[in-house]
Amino acid sequence: MYDEACRRFTAYTGTAYQKGVVLSAKPVEVYALFGGQWPHSSFMVPGGVASAPSLADVTRAMAILNHWKDNWLEKEWLGCSVERWMQIRVGPT
């Protein structure tokens, strides 16, 4: 597994590296969609959001997260669907 992880995730040369750099920004787009701006590292403060999200905002957020899940989380990172991954058990059962 170590050799496979290196082949896929080594910085700059790994087969999944470039895709990971691009797609890692997708969840942050959702923060920006609801927060109105690209968040600073200290963006998590109490008080909620400045405005109510519209149906278009929620629909766009779902599309972004589904794209990220399909193209990064399942395809590159887990290597299977989230549902299949959740079925994996390690150790004695």
Steps between C-alpha positions, in 0.01 A plus 500: 500500500786740573636480146151559358446799730833647388418441132168679536560775756865608481513879468521625139558158342225280646225391262230652723695803620387757240140393523517520879637854493219615269216313668605583857366851440147375428375466859637847575286634212198390702620705799540800273157443347326523836739744665515743210879491473797269498555428871800606699660237723312652796160506329332265748342738748164481678208691353388315189487635146425852380212400274265211436618267222282486191389183327761575235772519769399166649473338156844632400652381829359151448636492144847606619507239776372223272767589242766488773368170637479334158829626358726510805369331812371181339703479180845601623509490880281207610503300177136401549165652593454650846236235563747220418773661707266521801455121481873433551579350838852460636594253765294229665127511442 
